[in-house]
Every structure is written in C-alpha cells, then in structure tokens.
Amino acid sequence: MLTILGLLRNCFRSPKHKICFAIWLFAGTFPGSAIATTVVAVVTPSGIVIGADGKGTESKAQKIFLLNGHLLIAGLGLEHVNSKDTGRTLYDFPTWVNQIRKNVNSKMSIEGLVPIVENEARTALAFMRNDIESGKLTKDQAIKYRIDPVTVEYVIGGYEGAIPRVIAITLKPDWQAKTLAGPSREPVDPTKEGDSVDSYICWFGRHSAIEKSAIADSEEQKEFAARVPVELAAIVAKHHLTLNQASNVVRAFLGMQSKADQEFVGFPITLVTIPKSGNGWVRVYKEDAVVLSQPPEGKAGR
C-alpha cells in the first residue's frame, strides 16, 4: 500500500472538497430541510459518473438530477427553505431543478447550462441576499447558526464538444460588502500540463473518509482496496476506468463517507452516468455494498 499514496493523490483531484452545511435559521426564514452532502465525480474517456448521497435532515432527499439525457446537476447546501412568517416555500431544490430543466435542450453543452444555472440561482436565492443586505443575517449569526462560508454550491457535469467537464457554481456571503456573492464558477478540470482532461476523480462536500483513502496504510485506504480492488489496481496502473468501474468507485466513496459520517451523509445514493455518446441514465442504490468488484481468480493478492 505504501506505493499507492502518491498515485492516489495524483489521480484523486479534490479542488474544492468543501463542507457545505447551511442552516438558514434567522429572522423570517427557516429550513424545512438543510443538507450536508457528499458528491463524488469520476471522469473517464468513456463518460462521466457523478453520485450524491440521499440523506436529508428530516427525510430522504434527492440531490442530483439528469437533465435532458446529457447534462446533470447536483446541489450542496440548502435543500428546502420556508418562510417562518407565512409558511411559503422560498426555495426547494427539486422544484428549482425543474425550472432549470425547462431551459435545457437536446443540443445544449455544459457551457450553455452554466448561465442558466447562474441566472436561476440569483433569482431563487434573492431572499438570502436580501436578508444579508438588510442586516437580518450577520456574520455572528451565521457562525451561531452554523451557516457554511459557501452557502450553496451546484455541481454540473456534461460535455463541451468531445471534452467531459465538471464545473462548480457557488454562492457565499460577503460580510464586508453585506451581500450574497456569486454565483461564481469554478472549473475542476485538470489544469497542470500533462494532466489528462478525460480521466480524473474529484469530490465535494463532506469528505473525511474519502480524503483519508489517499493516506498510505490507513484504514480508509484498506477499506477502499477491499471494496474495489479491480478499480484500485487500474488506478495504480494508470489505466482508464470503464463506466462500470467509475460507478463502483463513486459507490465505494459514498458508502465509506456514509459509514464514517452517519449524522450528515447516508443512503440511498443516486448516481448519474453520462456516456460519451448516447443518453445518460440514473441509478439509485438503497443500501451499501462493501464489495463491488472481485479480481479474476488467481490474481487476488498479487
């Protein structure tokens, strides 16, 4: 296992890996459900696989959706917000996604999706900006109510031409300017010279168990190796993962994080796959699977 450490750190890109746990609990609003999410993305030459856990504060929550068969969006931060005074729904992630879906067509690339998400986010989250600008929410209150520095984050995936892309769009309070800053986009594609643009792994949200899998001889690394030995061998050998192998890696990481962080992350998990050609698909897994692949007979332990 000692030789795997550097390879994992080279392969597993975590440009953001933020904890997004926003509780909008002040003045005139309160959350029907706030979420602490883990999202894992695996990009391969064959396509993109992105998965999210399904644990909500009060019930199960779907945090990732396929759009028109070839794009996807996942949400971290807020799931549902009601007005404390009127009970009116101010923000609901699945409902918001339906509004996004109305503006997506079959020929749209990921770059075409970005401004739609940004514009809809500005509109839907205007109540947050108003509360900050009016002073209803201050930095001290945000700390007290555990509002994360990045209040809302959207992870979108899809293709730009033949290139698979993953982009994060974030909104966060700017306490000095007294506003909700953003949305700002942050591509998470490899940027170093020589890095592959179609083969990498990254994650967002709660990530303690995932990150520790890159530590040599850690329990998390041993667990990852036990769950997906075939996929780990491919990663170490610098082979590209198949879509099925990419799915197994996403499931393994989400399973590990759900086990390590049961208060905030949990099943069911939802995976969205977008192949390089053809329509994508959605798979929901209600329970964890501790072993997702087996090496061919006679090769185990080599």
Secondary structure as GFF3:
##gff-version 3
##sequence-region A 1 302
A	DSSP	alpha_helix	4	11	.	.	.	ID=ss1
A	DSSP	beta_strand	29	34	.	.	.	ID=ss2
A	DSSP	beta_strand	38	44	.	.	.	ID=ss3
A	DSSP	beta_strand	47	52	.	.	.	ID=ss4
A	DSSP	beta_strand	64	67	.	.	.	ID=ss5
A	DSSP	beta_strand	71	76	.	.	.	ID=ss6
A	DSSP	beta_strand	78	83	.	.	.	ID=ss7
A	DSSP	beta_strand	89	92	.	.	.	ID=ss8
A	DSSP	alpha_helix	93	102	.	.	.	ID=ss9
A	DSSP	alpha_helix	110	124	.	.	.	ID=ss10
A	DSSP	alpha_helix	126	133	.	.	.	ID=ss11
A	DSSP	alpha_helix	139	144	.	.	.	ID=ss12
A	DSSP	beta_strand	152	160	.	.	.	ID=ss13
A	DSSP	beta_strand	163	174	.	.	.	ID=ss14
A	DSSP	beta_strand	179	187	.	.	.	ID=ss15
A	DSSP	beta_strand	200	205	.	.	.	ID=ss16
A	DSSP	alpha_helix	208	212	.	.	.	ID=ss17
A	DSSP	alpha_helix	219	227	.	.	.	ID=ss18
A	DSSP	alpha_helix	229	236	.	.	.	ID=ss19
A	DSSP	alpha_helix	243	260	.	.	.	ID=ss20
A	DSSP	beta_strand	269	275	.	.	.	ID=ss21
A	DSSP	beta_strand	281	285	.	.	.	ID=ss22
###
